[in-house]
Amino acid sequence: MKKNKLYLAAVAALGLVSASCSDFLDRNDTNGNYDSNGFFSSDQALYDGAIGVYNMMYMNNVGSFYLVPSVVIFDHLTPMLLERTENTTIGAGGTLNPDNAIVDLIWQNCYKGIARANEVIVGGEANRPSLSAKGKQYLAEVHALRAYFYCILTSLYGDVPFFMAPVSNEEYNTATRTPREKILDELILDLNTVAPDLPWMREEVGRVNRGFAYGIVNRLGLLGGSLNIGGKGTEYFKAAAEAAKKVIDEGGYQLAQNYGDLFNVTGQLKADVRGEIFYELPYANTGTASTSITNNIAFGQASRIQGQTGRHISQMIADTYECIDGRRIDDSPLYDNSHPQKNRDPRFAENIWMDGDISEINNGTVTKQLISCYNDYTMQYKNGEWVEILNIDKAGASASWASFCNAGVGLMNGKYCHETAVNIQASTVDVLVMRYPELLLGYAEAKIELGEFNDATVIEAINKVRRRAGVPEIDANGCVPNETLDGLTVQEKLRQRVRRERKVELMMEGLHLVDMRRWKTGAIENEYPSYGCPLIQYQYQAGNTYTEDGEEKVSEGLAKTDIPNFKTSKDKNINDIPCYDAYKDKLKVRDKNRTWNPAFELFPIPTEERNRSKNITQNEGYPNG
C-alpha cells in the first residue's frame, strides 16, 4: 500500500501542472512557497516545480502510439521491433522527413520539459543558500531531468539549440544550433556537480536518484566516445566509465532476484526490484479521471484474443538471445530450429512469445491462451478446462490483418505482458527508464572501448547481468565454456558480448535507437527485409501432417542447416546481425523495401522549428525547404 500512496502523491500533483509552464508559474500562491525573485524558495515550491518537469517525461502523444510512453516507442524505430503497418519505420521504407510527426513531437516534448526545468532551476538556484537538504534534492532532480531531455535531443538530432536558463520567444526564435561537444561538456559538469545532492536510494517511487544522474553522464559519455565528438572520444569514454564506477562502488545497488518481476505490477512491489530501478514512469488508476494515469503497452502487444496486437517483435532480436549454454544459436548444439524457444536464455521466454507458448493475461479477467501462429482455431483455458476457440490472430475478425501472425512475422512481444494483477487495457505497471544493469554494461562498454578490458571489474560487470539472467559467465576473453574466439580479438569478443547483453537485457527500454547510431550499425541492421518464423509448410518436422484451409497436407520441414548466418562479415558477427538468404523463401517476411540512408544517422530538424527560426540549419541529407 505504501507504493500506491506515493503514486497518488505524484499523480495528484500532475493536476497542478497539466497546463503550460507559464500557467503553473503564474497561479496565485497564498502559502508563501514562491517568491518574486524566482518563485522557488521552499521545499514545497521545488517539489511542485519538479513534478511539472516529471510530467513531461511520459511523452505519450508521440505519433500513433496511444498511451505508450516514448521510452517504449524508441526501439520501434529500429529493426528490433516492428509497427503493424509494413515499411513505415526508419530504414524500412518509412518517411523520415522534417514533417514526420514523431520527429516533431519528440523535439516539442523535450523542449517543453527543458523550459519547465529551466524555470525551476533558475528560481531554485537563486535561493540555494537557504534551501534545506530536501529542497536541494528536488532541485538536483530537475537538473537531472533537464539533462535527460538534452541527452535525447543531442542523440537524435545532433547539434541543437541549448538553453540553461529561461528564454523569451524572441530569444528562442533567433537561436542557432549549439555544437554537441559544448552541450555534452556542460551537462556532464552540471550532473557531476548536483549528483551528491541526490540520495542513492529513493524514498518515493517515480523520483530519480543519484544513480540516474550518473547514468545520464554514462549515456552522454558513451555517445561522445562512440562518435568521437570534438575529437574527444577517449575523454568521453573515461567520463562514462568513471560515472558508472561510482554507481557500482558507492551506490549499494543490487539486481532483482527475478528478471521477470521488473515488468509486472506484482513484481514491482518487491523490495529487491525497487532497489534495481533508478527511475520509472509511475502509473496509478486510483483517484478521479483527471488524476488517473495508465498505459496500454501490453494491450497493444498481446494476441488479438487477449489484446490488440499492433506492435511486433522481430526475428533479428529473437535470434540474438543465446542458448542456455551461453552460445549463440549458430554455435550451440542445443539449438533446435523446429522448437526455437527451447534451451534458450530465460529472458527469451520473458520477452518473446511464439507459436506453442501459453500466455496468461488479465484483460478484464485472467485468461490463458495457447498461442497459435498457423491454425484457424486455438485453445483457451476457461472455467477449469481447455476449450477450442476461433483464432482471430490468424483469421475471422476484421482486424486480423494487424496481428502478429499477419502484420508481424510470427512473434509476439511479451515484455510488460506477463500481467495478471491488473487489466492490461488500463495498466498501472511502471515503465522503466533506467536501471542498474544499464550502468553495469555501460561501465563495461566504456572500458572495453578504452582498451582497458584486462580488468576483472569489466568481466564482473557483465557477469552480474548474466548470472541474474541464468546464463553462463564469461571468462577474461569473453568466452563461455567450450567457446573460442573464432577469429575475433579479445576486444572484439568483449564488444560482441556487451552489445548483445544491452540488446537482450534492455530490449524495449529505449536504448537501441541511440546504440544503433553510436555503433554505426544502421546500414547492416537494415540491409535485409524483416524475416520471421517459418511458413506453415516448413513449421512442422518433415513428414508431419497439418491442415490448411481445411485440407490435410504434409510438412516439408526446415533442414537442420536452416540456421541464420551471423558471419557474412566481421562487423555483422560482432553485432549479431543474422542473414537468412540461404533459406529465406521458407520464412515469413515483411518490410521488403527496407534500406538505409546515411542521413538516418540523425533525425531531421522539424519544419515547424525551422519556420520559427531561420537560424536553425537542417541536418545533411534532408530537404532544406
C-alpha positions as CSV (number, residue, x, y, z in Angstrom):
1,M,0.0,0.0,0.0
2,K,2.9,2.3,0.6
3,K,3.7,2.3,-3.1
4,N,0.1,3.3,-4.0
5,K,0.2,6.3,-1.6
6,L,3.4,7.6,-3.2
7,Y,1.9,7.2,-6.6
8,L,-1.1,9.2,-5.6
9,A,1.1,12.0,-4.3
10,A,2.9,12.2,-7.6
11,V,-0.2,11.8,-9.8
12,A,-2.3,14.3,-7.8
13,A,0.5,16.9,-8.3
14,L,0.1,16.5,-12.0
15,G,-3.1,18.4,-11.7
16,L,-1.1,21.5,-10.7
17,V,1.0,21.5,-13.8
18,S,-1.1,19.9,-16.5
19,A,-1.4,23.2,-18.4
20,S,1.5,25.2,-19.6
21,C,4.6,26.1,-17.6
22,S,3.6,29.7,-17.5
23,D,0.2,28.8,-16.2
24,F,1.8,27.0,-13.4
25,L,4.2,29.8,-12.6
26,D,1.5,32.5,-12.8
27,R,-1.0,30.9,-10.4
28,N,-1.8,32.7,-7.2
29,D,0.1,31.4,-4.1
30,T,-1.2,32.1,-0.7
31,N,1.1,29.8,1.3
32,G,4.4,31.7,0.8
33,N,6.0,28.9,-1.2
34,Y,7.1,31.2,-4.1
35,D,9.0,34.4,-4.1
36,S,9.2,37.3,-6.6
37,N,12.8,36.5,-7.5
38,G,12.3,33.0,-8.8
39,F,9.2,31.6,-7.2
40,F,11.1,28.7,-5.7
41,S,12.1,29.5,-2.1
42,S,10.7,26.5,-0.2
43,D,10.8,22.7,-0.3
44,Q,7.1,22.6,-1.3
45,A,7.6,25.0,-4.2
46,L,10.5,23.0,-5.5
47,Y,8.6,19.8,-5.1
48,D,5.7,21.2,-7.1
49,G,8.1,22.6,-9.7
50,A,9.8,19.2,-10.1
51,I,6.5,17.4,-10.6
52,G,5.8,19.8,-13.5
53,V,9.0,18.6,-15.2
54,Y,8.4,14.9,-14.3
55,N,5.0,15.2,-16.1
56,M,6.9,15.8,-19.4
57,M,8.8,12.5,-19.1
58,Y,5.8,10.4,-20.3
59,M,5.7,11.8,-23.9
60,N,2.5,9.7,-24.6
61,N,1.5,11.8,-27.5
62,V,4.3,10.8,-29.9
63,G,2.9,9.6,-33.2
64,S,0.2,6.9,-33.3
65,F,1.4,5.2,-30.1
66,Y,-1.7,5.8,-27.9
67,L,-0.9,5.7,-24.2
68,V,2.6,4.3,-24.8
69,P,5.5,6.5,-23.5
70,S,8.4,7.5,-25.7
71,V,10.9,5.2,-23.9
72,V,9.0,2.2,-25.3
73,I,8.5,3.8,-28.7
74,F,12.2,4.5,-29.5
75,D,13.1,0.8,-30.1
76,H,10.2,0.6,-32.5
77,L,12.2,3.0,-34.7
78,T,14.8,0.2,-35.2
79,P,14.7,-3.3,-36.8
80,M,14.4,-4.7,-33.2
81,L,10.7,-4.0,-33.1
82,L,8.1,-3.5,-35.8
83,E,5.0,-1.4,-36.3
84,R,1.9,-3.2,-37.6
85,T,2.0,-1.4,-41.0
86,E,4.8,-2.6,-43.2
87,N,7.6,-0.3,-44.5
88,T,6.8,2.6,-42.0
89,T,9.7,2.6,-39.6
90,I,13.1,4.2,-40.2
91,G,15.1,2.1,-42.7
92,A,12.1,0.1,-43.6
93,G,10.7,2.4,-46.3
94,G,9.3,4.8,-43.8
95,T,9.0,8.5,-44.3
96,L,11.8,10.2,-42.3
97,N,11.5,13.8,-43.2
98,P,11.2,17.2,-41.4
99,D,7.4,16.9,-41.3
100,N,7.3,13.4,-39.7
101,A,5.0,13.5,-36.6
102,I,7.3,11.5,-34.4
103,V,10.3,13.7,-35.3
104,D,8.3,16.8,-34.5
105,L,6.7,15.6,-31.3
106,I,9.9,14.3,-29.7
107,W,11.5,17.7,-30.3
108,Q,8.5,19.6,-28.9
109,N,8.2,17.4,-25.8
110,C,11.8,17.7,-24.9
111,Y,11.9,21.5,-25.2
112,K,8.7,21.8,-23.2
113,G,10.4,19.7,-20.5
114,I,13.6,21.9,-20.7
115,A,11.6,25.1,-20.5
116,R,9.9,23.9,-17.3
117,A,13.2,22.7,-15.9
118,N,14.9,26.0,-16.5
119,E,12.3,28.0,-14.7
120,V,12.7,25.8,-11.6
121,I,16.5,25.7,-11.8
122,V,17.0,29.4,-12.1
123,G,14.5,30.2,-9.4
124,G,15.8,27.4,-7.1
125,E,19.5,28.2,-7.6
126,A,18.8,31.8,-6.6
127,N,17.6,30.5,-3.2
128,R,20.2,27.8,-2.8
129,P,21.8,29.2,0.4
130,S,18.5,29.0,2.2
131,L,17.4,25.6,0.9
132,S,17.2,22.5,3.1
133,A,18.8,19.3,2.0
134,K,15.4,18.2,0.7
135,G,15.0,21.3,-1.3
136,K,18.4,20.8,-2.8
137,Q,17.4,17.2,-3.7
138,Y,14.3,18.4,-5.6
139,L,16.5,21.0,-7.4
140,A,19.1,18.3,-8.3
141,E,16.3,16.1,-9.7
142,V,15.3,18.9,-12.1
143,H,18.9,19.3,-13.2
144,A,19.0,15.6,-14.0
145,L,15.7,15.6,-15.8
146,R,16.8,18.6,-18.0
147,A,20.0,16.6,-18.9
148,Y,17.8,13.6,-19.8
149,F,15.8,15.8,-22.3
150,Y,19.1,17.2,-23.8
151,C,20.5,13.7,-24.0
152,I,17.6,12.6,-26.2
153,L,17.9,15.7,-28.4
154,T,21.7,15.5,-28.9
155,S,21.5,11.8,-29.5
156,L,18.7,12.0,-32.1
157,Y,19.2,15.4,-33.8
158,G,22.9,16.3,-33.2
159,D,23.6,19.9,-32.6
160,V,20.5,21.6,-31.1
161,P,19.6,25.0,-29.5
162,F,20.9,24.9,-26.0
163,F,19.4,26.9,-23.1
164,M,20.4,26.7,-19.5
165,A,18.0,29.4,-18.4
166,P,14.5,30.6,-19.4
167,V,14.3,32.4,-22.7
168,S,11.8,34.7,-24.4
169,N,10.0,33.7,-27.5
170,E,12.2,36.1,-29.4
171,E,15.4,34.5,-28.0
172,Y,14.2,31.1,-28.9
173,N,13.1,32.1,-32.4
174,T,16.6,33.6,-33.1
175,A,18.6,30.7,-31.6
176,T,21.2,28.8,-33.5
177,R,22.4,25.2,-33.1
178,T,25.0,24.6,-30.4
179,P,27.7,22.1,-31.1
180,R,27.2,18.7,-29.3
181,E,30.6,19.0,-27.8
182,K,29.7,22.1,-25.8
183,I,26.3,20.6,-24.7
184,L,27.9,17.3,-23.6
185,D,30.6,19.1,-21.7
186,E,28.2,21.4,-19.8
187,L,25.8,18.7,-19.0
188,I,28.4,16.3,-17.7
189,L,29.8,19.1,-15.5
190,D,26.4,20.0,-14.2
191,L,25.4,16.5,-13.4
192,N,28.6,15.7,-11.6
193,T,28.1,18.9,-9.6
194,V,24.5,18.2,-8.5
195,A,24.6,14.4,-8.2
196,P,25.8,14.4,-4.5
197,D,22.5,16.3,-3.6
198,L,20.5,13.2,-4.7
199,P,20.1,10.1,-2.5
200,W,21.5,6.8,-3.7
201,M,18.2,5.1,-2.6
202,R,14.9,6.9,-3.1
203,E,12.1,7.2,-0.6
204,E,9.5,7.7,-3.3
205,V,8.6,5.7,-6.4
206,G,8.8,7.8,-9.5
207,R,11.7,10.1,-8.5
208,V,15.2,10.0,-9.9
209,N,18.1,9.1,-7.6
210,R,21.9,9.6,-7.8
211,G,22.3,6.5,-10.0
212,F,20.1,8.2,-12.6
213,A,22.2,11.4,-12.7
214,Y,25.4,9.4,-13.1
215,G,23.5,7.2,-15.6
216,I,22.9,10.2,-17.8
217,V,26.6,11.0,-17.6
218,N,27.3,7.5,-18.7
219,R,24.9,7.8,-21.7
220,L,26.4,11.2,-22.7
221,G,29.9,9.8,-22.4
222,L,29.2,6.7,-24.5
223,L,27.6,8.9,-27.1
224,G,30.6,11.3,-27.2
225,G,33.1,8.5,-27.1
226,S,31.5,6.3,-29.7
227,L,31.1,9.2,-32.2
228,N,34.4,10.8,-31.1
229,I,32.6,14.1,-30.8
230,G,35.0,17.0,-30.9
231,G,37.9,14.6,-31.3
232,K,37.5,13.8,-27.5
233,G,36.4,10.2,-27.7
234,T,38.8,9.0,-25.1
235,E,37.8,11.8,-22.7
236,Y,34.1,11.0,-23.1
237,F,34.6,7.2,-22.6
238,K,36.6,8.0,-19.4
239,A,33.7,10.2,-18.2
240,A,31.3,7.4,-18.9
241,A,33.4,4.8,-17.1
242,E,34.0,7.0,-14.1
243,A,30.3,7.8,-13.6
244,A,29.3,4.2,-13.8
245,K,32.1,3.1,-11.5
246,K,30.8,5.5,-8.8
247,V,27.4,3.8,-9.1
248,I,28.9,0.3,-8.9
249,D,31.3,1.1,-6.0
250,E,29.2,3.5,-3.9
251,G,25.6,3.1,-4.8
252,G,24.8,-0.1,-2.9
253,Y,22.6,-1.3,-5.7
254,Q,21.7,-5.0,-6.3
255,L,19.9,-6.7,-9.1
256,A,16.4,-8.0,-8.5
257,Q,16.4,-11.8,-8.0
258,N,13.9,-12.4,-10.8
259,Y,14.2,-10.6,-14.1
260,G,10.5,-11.0,-14.9
261,D,9.5,-9.3,-11.7
262,L,10.7,-6.0,-13.2
263,F,7.9,-5.8,-15.7
264,N,4.6,-6.6,-13.9
265,V,2.7,-4.8,-11.1
266,T,3.1,-7.5,-8.5
267,G,6.8,-7.9,-9.1
268,Q,7.4,-4.2,-8.9
269,L,6.1,-4.1,-5.3
270,K,9.1,-6.3,-4.2
271,A,11.9,-4.5,-2.3
272,D,14.7,-6.2,-4.4
273,V,13.0,-5.0,-7.6
274,R,12.6,-1.4,-6.4
275,G,16.3,-1.4,-5.5
276,E,17.4,-2.0,-9.1
277,I,15.4,0.8,-10.6
278,F,16.9,4.3,-10.9
279,Y,13.8,5.9,-12.4
280,E,10.5,4.7,-13.7
281,L,7.4,6.4,-15.1
282,P,4.8,5.9,-12.3
283,Y,1.2,4.8,-13.2
284,A,-1.9,4.6,-11.0
285,N,-5.6,4.2,-11.7
286,T,-6.9,5.5,-8.4
287,G,-8.3,8.9,-7.9
288,T,-10.5,10.9,-10.3
289,A,-10.5,10.5,-14.0
290,S,-8.3,13.7,-14.3
291,T,-5.6,12.3,-11.9
292,S,-5.6,8.6,-13.0
293,I,-2.8,7.7,-15.4
294,T,-2.5,4.3,-17.1
295,N,-0.8,2.8,-20.1
296,N,-1.8,0.2,-22.7
297,I,1.6,-1.2,-23.6
298,A,0.6,-4.8,-23.0
299,F,-2.8,-4.4,-24.6
300,G,-1.1,-3.2,-27.8
301,Q,1.3,-6.1,-27.9
302,A,-0.8,-9.1,-26.8
303,S,-2.7,-11.5,-29.0
304,R,-5.9,-10.2,-30.5
305,I,-7.7,-12.7,-28.4
306,Q,-6.4,-11.1,-25.2
307,G,-5.4,-7.7,-26.5
308,Q,-4.9,-5.8,-29.8
309,T,-1.7,-6.9,-31.4
310,G,-0.3,-3.8,-33.2
311,R,3.4,-3.7,-32.3
312,H,5.5,-6.7,-33.0
313,I,8.9,-8.2,-32.3
314,S,11.5,-9.1,-35.0
315,Q,13.3,-12.3,-35.7
316,M,16.6,-10.3,-35.6
317,I,16.3,-9.7,-31.9
318,A,14.8,-13.1,-31.2
319,D,17.8,-14.8,-32.7
320,T,20.2,-12.6,-30.7
321,Y,19.2,-14.5,-27.5
322,E,21.8,-17.2,-26.7
323,C,21.1,-20.8,-25.8
324,I,21.2,-21.8,-22.2
325,D,24.8,-22.8,-22.6
326,G,25.7,-19.2,-23.3
327,R,26.5,-19.7,-27.0
328,R,24.7,-18.0,-30.0
329,I,22.3,-20.2,-31.9
330,D,24.6,-20.7,-34.8
331,D,27.3,-22.1,-32.5
332,S,25.3,-24.1,-29.9
333,P,24.5,-27.8,-30.2
334,L,21.4,-27.1,-28.0
335,Y,19.6,-25.0,-30.7
336,D,16.7,-26.8,-32.4
337,N,15.2,-24.8,-35.2
338,S,11.9,-26.8,-35.1
339,H,11.5,-25.7,-31.4
340,P,13.4,-22.4,-31.2
341,Q,12.1,-21.3,-27.8
342,K,13.6,-24.4,-26.1
343,N,17.0,-24.3,-24.3
344,R,17.2,-20.5,-24.6
345,D,18.4,-17.7,-22.3
346,P,15.5,-17.5,-19.8
347,R,15.0,-13.8,-20.8
348,F,13.7,-15.1,-24.2
349,A,10.6,-16.6,-22.5
350,E,10.0,-13.4,-20.6
351,N,10.3,-11.1,-23.6
352,I,9.1,-13.2,-26.5
353,W,6.1,-15.4,-27.2
354,M,5.7,-17.6,-30.2
355,D,3.7,-20.5,-31.6
356,G,3.1,-23.2,-28.9
357,D,3.6,-20.9,-25.9
358,I,0.9,-20.2,-23.3
359,S,0.1,-16.6,-22.5
360,E,-1.6,-15.8,-19.2
361,I,-3.0,-12.2,-19.1
362,N,-5.6,-10.1,-17.3
363,N,-7.7,-8.5,-19.9
364,G,-10.7,-7.9,-17.6
365,T,-10.5,-11.5,-16.4
366,V,-7.4,-13.7,-16.2
367,T,-7.3,-15.9,-19.2
368,K,-4.8,-18.5,-20.6
369,Q,-4.3,-19.0,-24.3
370,L,-2.4,-21.3,-26.5
371,I,-0.6,-19.0,-28.9
372,S,-1.0,-20.2,-32.5
373,C,0.5,-18.6,-35.5
374,Y,-0.8,-21.2,-38.0
375,N,-4.1,-22.7,-37.1
376,D,-7.6,-21.3,-37.6
377,Y,-8.5,-22.5,-34.1
378,T,-6.6,-22.5,-30.8
379,M,-7.2,-23.3,-27.2
380,Q,-8.2,-21.1,-24.2
381,Y,-8.5,-22.1,-20.6
382,K,-12.0,-21.3,-19.3
383,N,-13.9,-22.5,-16.2
384,G,-11.2,-25.0,-15.3
385,E,-10.8,-26.6,-18.7
386,W,-9.2,-26.0,-22.1
387,V,-11.7,-25.3,-24.9
388,E,-11.3,-24.7,-28.6
389,I,-11.9,-21.2,-29.8
390,L,-11.6,-19.3,-33.1
391,N,-8.0,-18.0,-33.6
392,I,-8.7,-14.4,-34.6
393,D,-5.0,-13.7,-34.7
394,K,-5.0,-15.7,-38.0
395,A,-8.5,-15.1,-39.4
396,G,-12.1,-14.5,-38.6
397,A,-12.0,-10.8,-37.5
398,S,-11.8,-7.6,-39.3
399,A,-8.5,-6.6,-37.6
400,S,-6.8,-10.0,-38.0
401,W,-4.6,-8.4,-40.6
402,A,-2.8,-6.4,-37.8
403,S,-2.0,-9.5,-35.7
404,F,1.5,-11.0,-35.0
405,C,0.5,-13.8,-37.5
406,N,-0.2,-11.5,-40.4
407,A,1.3,-8.0,-40.0
408,G,4.0,-9.4,-37.8
409,V,6.5,-12.2,-38.5
410,G,5.0,-14.7,-36.1
411,L,6.5,-13.4,-32.8
412,M,4.8,-11.5,-30.0
413,N,6.5,-9.1,-27.6
414,G,6.0,-10.5,-24.1
415,K,7.7,-7.7,-22.2
416,Y,5.2,-6.0,-19.8
417,C,2.6,-8.6,-20.9
418,H,3.0,-11.2,-18.1
419,E,0.4,-9.4,-16.2
420,T,-2.4,-11.0,-14.1
421,A,-2.9,-8.4,-11.3
422,V,-4.4,-5.5,-13.4
423,N,-6.3,-5.2,-16.6
424,I,-3.9,-4.6,-19.5
425,Q,-6.4,-2.3,-21.2
426,A,-5.6,0.3,-18.4
427,S,-2.3,-1.0,-16.9
428,T,-0.7,0.6,-13.9
429,V,2.7,-1.2,-14.4
430,D,5.5,1.3,-14.1
431,V,7.6,1.8,-17.2
432,L,11.3,1.6,-16.6
433,V,13.5,4.4,-17.9
434,M,16.8,3.4,-16.3
435,R,18.0,0.6,-14.0
436,Y,21.2,-0.8,-12.6
437,P,22.1,-3.3,-15.5
438,E,22.5,-0.4,-17.9
439,L,25.2,1.1,-15.7
440,L,27.0,-2.2,-15.3
441,L,27.0,-2.7,-19.1
442,G,27.8,1.0,-19.7
443,Y,30.8,0.7,-17.5
444,A,32.0,-2.4,-19.3
445,E,31.5,-0.9,-22.7
446,A,33.4,2.3,-21.9
447,K,36.3,0.3,-20.5
448,I,36.4,-2.1,-23.5
449,E,36.4,0.8,-25.9
450,L,39.3,2.4,-23.9
451,G,41.2,-0.8,-24.3
452,E,41.1,-1.2,-20.5
453,F,39.4,-4.6,-20.6
454,N,42.2,-6.5,-18.9
455,D,40.4,-5.7,-15.7
456,A,38.4,-8.1,-13.6
457,T,35.9,-5.4,-12.8
458,V,34.9,-5.3,-16.5
459,I,34.2,-9.0,-16.7
460,E,32.4,-9.0,-13.4
461,A,30.1,-6.1,-14.5
462,I,29.0,-8.2,-17.5
463,N,28.7,-11.4,-15.4
464,K,26.5,-9.8,-12.8
465,V,23.9,-9.3,-15.5
466,R,24.4,-12.8,-16.9
467,R,24.2,-14.5,-13.5
468,R,20.9,-13.0,-12.8
469,A,19.7,-14.0,-16.2
470,G,20.7,-17.6,-15.7
471,V,23.3,-17.9,-18.5
472,P,27.0,-19.0,-18.0
473,E,29.6,-16.4,-17.0
474,I,32.2,-15.3,-19.5
475,D,36.0,-15.6,-18.9
476,A,38.6,-12.9,-19.4
477,N,38.4,-13.5,-23.2
478,G,34.7,-13.0,-23.3
479,C,34.0,-16.7,-23.9
480,V,31.8,-19.2,-22.1
481,P,32.8,-22.8,-21.6
482,N,33.5,-24.7,-24.9
483,E,33.6,-21.5,-26.9
484,T,36.5,-20.0,-28.8
485,L,37.3,-16.5,-30.1
486,D,36.7,-17.9,-33.6
487,G,38.7,-15.2,-35.4
488,L,37.9,-12.3,-33.1
489,T,40.3,-10.4,-30.9
490,V,39.6,-10.3,-27.2
491,Q,38.4,-6.7,-27.5
492,E,36.1,-7.6,-30.4
493,K,34.7,-10.6,-28.5
494,L,34.0,-8.5,-25.4
495,R,32.5,-5.8,-27.6
496,Q,30.2,-8.5,-29.0
497,R,29.3,-9.7,-25.5
498,V,28.4,-6.3,-24.1
499,R,26.4,-5.2,-27.1
500,R,24.5,-8.5,-27.1
501,E,23.7,-8.0,-23.4
502,R,22.5,-4.5,-23.9
503,K,20.1,-5.7,-26.6
504,V,18.6,-8.8,-24.9
505,E,18.6,-7.4,-21.3
506,L,17.3,-3.9,-22.1
507,M,15.1,-4.6,-25.1
508,M,12.2,-2.1,-25.4
509,E,13.7,0.2,-22.8
510,G,14.5,3.0,-25.2
511,L,18.3,2.5,-25.8
512,H,18.8,0.7,-29.1
513,L,17.8,3.6,-31.4
514,V,20.8,5.5,-30.0
515,D,23.0,2.4,-29.7
516,M,22.4,1.7,-33.3
517,R,23.6,5.1,-34.2
518,R,26.5,5.1,-31.8
519,W,27.8,1.7,-33.1
520,K,27.2,2.7,-36.7
521,T,25.1,-0.4,-37.3
522,G,22.1,1.2,-39.0
523,A,23.2,0.1,-42.5
524,I,23.8,-3.6,-41.6
525,E,20.7,-3.8,-39.4
526,N,18.5,-2.5,-42.2
527,E,20.2,-4.4,-45.1
528,Y,17.6,-7.2,-45.3
529,P,13.8,-7.4,-45.1
530,S,12.3,-8.4,-41.8
531,Y,12.3,-12.2,-41.8
532,G,10.5,-14.3,-39.2
533,C,9.0,-17.7,-38.3
534,P,8.8,-20.5,-40.9
535,L,5.9,-20.6,-43.3
536,I,3.3,-23.2,-42.4
537,Q,4.6,-25.8,-44.8
538,Y,8.0,-25.7,-43.0
539,Q,6.9,-25.2,-39.4
540,Y,6.5,-28.8,-38.6
541,Q,9.1,-31.6,-38.9
542,A,9.3,-33.2,-42.3
543,G,6.6,-35.8,-42.9
544,N,4.2,-34.5,-40.2
545,T,0.7,-33.6,-41.4
546,Y,-1.1,-30.3,-40.9
547,T,-4.3,-28.7,-42.0
548,E,-4.5,-25.6,-44.1
549,D,-7.8,-24.2,-45.4
550,G,-9.5,-27.4,-44.4
551,E,-7.0,-29.6,-46.5
552,E,-4.6,-32.0,-44.9
553,K,-1.0,-31.6,-46.1
554,V,2.4,-33.0,-45.4
555,S,5.1,-30.7,-44.0
556,E,8.4,-30.3,-45.8
557,G,10.0,-29.1,-42.6
558,L,13.2,-27.0,-42.1
559,A,16.5,-28.6,-42.7
560,K,18.8,-28.9,-39.7
561,T,21.2,-26.4,-41.5
562,D,18.4,-23.8,-41.8
563,I,20.0,-21.5,-39.2
564,P,20.8,-17.8,-39.7
565,N,24.4,-16.9,-40.8
566,F,25.9,-14.3,-38.5
567,K,29.3,-14.4,-40.1
568,T,28.9,-12.8,-43.5
569,S,31.2,-10.1,-42.2
570,K,33.2,-9.5,-39.1
571,D,31.0,-6.4,-38.3
572,K,27.9,-8.4,-38.6
573,N,29.4,-11.1,-36.4
574,I,30.3,-8.7,-33.7
575,N,26.9,-7.1,-33.8
576,D,24.8,-10.3,-34.1
577,I,23.3,-9.4,-37.4
578,P,21.7,-12.5,-39.0
579,C,21.5,-13.3,-42.7
580,Y,18.6,-15.6,-43.8
581,D,19.4,-15.7,-47.5
582,A,20.1,-19.5,-47.6
583,Y,16.5,-20.3,-46.6
584,K,14.7,-17.0,-46.9
585,D,12.0,-18.5,-49.1
586,K,10.9,-20.7,-46.2
587,L,10.2,-17.8,-43.9
588,K,7.6,-15.2,-43.2
589,V,8.8,-11.8,-44.5
590,R,7.8,-8.2,-44.4
591,D,9.4,-4.8,-45.0
592,K,10.8,-5.8,-48.3
593,N,11.7,-2.2,-49.1
594,R,14.0,-2.0,-46.0
595,T,17.0,0.2,-46.8
596,W,19.3,2.7,-45.0
597,N,20.1,6.2,-45.9
598,P,23.2,7.7,-44.3
599,A,21.1,10.7,-43.4
600,F,19.2,8.5,-40.9
601,E,22.2,8.7,-38.5
602,L,20.3,11.8,-37.3
603,F,16.7,12.9,-37.4
604,P,15.9,16.0,-39.5
605,I,15.2,19.2,-37.7
606,P,11.4,19.6,-37.7
607,T,10.0,22.0,-40.3
608,E,8.0,23.9,-37.7
609,E,11.1,24.7,-35.8
610,R,13.0,26.0,-38.8
611,N,10.0,28.1,-39.8
612,R,10.1,29.6,-36.4
613,S,13.9,30.3,-36.5
614,K,15.6,30.7,-39.9
615,N,19.0,30.4,-38.0
616,I,18.5,26.7,-37.3
617,T,20.1,24.8,-40.2
618,Q,18.9,21.4,-41.5
619,N,20.8,18.2,-41.0
620,E,22.7,16.9,-44.0
621,G,20.7,14.7,-46.4
622,Y,17.2,16.3,-45.7
623,P,15.3,18.9,-47.7
624,N,16.2,22.4,-46.7
625,G,12.8,24.0,-47.5
